[in-house]
């Protein structure tokens, strides 16, 4: 009988810990975001924050990042070549 009561109490404590952990994870991911590491432009190789970069996926897994200056330069070169 005592073992059953201890087992039930253990499951209740584990349930509270699990719920508290999930709440902490949800609050941590939805709140403030950690500053992202800078990513290098695929053309000029200058580091920029990912929020300022244009992302292009090649194939299934390779991601390339381009800065807005390089995109503008490439667009100007393409329109001049026509």
Secondary structure, 3 states (H helix, E strand, C coil): CHHHHHHHHHHHHHHHHHHHHHHHHHHHHHCCCCCCCCEECCCCCCEECHHHCEEEEECCCEEEEECHHHHHHHHHHHHHCC
